[in-house]
Amino acid sequence: AENEDVVIAGLAVPDDRQPEGRVVRASINNGSKIWDKRRTDRETTDYNVECYGVAPTPSGGFVVTCGDGPMTPPRSFDCHERTWTAYLYELDGDGTFLWATNLTNASAACLNDAGEFVAAAKDGGYSVFVDSSTLGAAGTGGNFGLVRLGAERG
């Protein structure tokens, strides 16, 4: 990160709801926290966001990949609501949220995916490594998937 900052993705566990995706930016020089941002996708009673990877963007921000789903889904949830999705979002250099997307059709297929790692590509796009049930050969159990996003054009 710019100015030799350290940026770490993970999760925060509030007392009254499910874990939230968390990204912390701190100074490598003195360890002081520059910002601490949390992110949810769906309601926080049953769904949590667990972030695993972060990469810098060409504009000085960060793209973050996560798994997003329920740890213990209520019995009333149908198969679409019980799924985990590969979730990706972007923050600017100040930690302001810019956009989010789910990378696969896990919910529609009633299967589970989670974004595990993200890497910046030379062309300004990203490669997201996915722990996936929707990518790869059917019936093989847990699969590794790679989702390639091209550079933003603007």
Stockholm file with secondary structure:
# STOCKHOLM 1.0

chainA/1-154         AENEDVVIAGLAVPDDRQPEGRVVRASINNGSKIWDKRRTDRETTDYNVECYGVAPTPSGGFVVTCGDGPMTPPRSFDCHERTWTAYLYELDGDGTFLWATNLTNASAACLNDAGEFVAAAKDGGYSVFVDSSTLGAAGTGGNFGLVRLGAERG
#=GR chainA/1-154 SS CGGGEEEEEEEECCTTSCCEEEEEEEETTTCCEEEEEEECSSCTTTEEEEEEEEEECTTSCEEEEEEEEESSCCTTCCTTTTCCEEEEEEECTTCCEEEEEECSCHHHHTCCEEEEEEEECTTSCEEEEEEESSSSSTTSSSEEEEEEECCCCC
#=GC SS_cons         CGGGEEEEEEEECCTTSCCEEEEEEEETTTCCEEEEEEECSSCTTTEEEEEEEEEECTTSCEEEEEEEEESSCCTTCCTTTTCCEEEEEEECTTCCEEEEEECSCHHHHTCCEEEEEEEECTTSCEEEEEEESSSSSTTSSSEEEEEEECCCCC
//
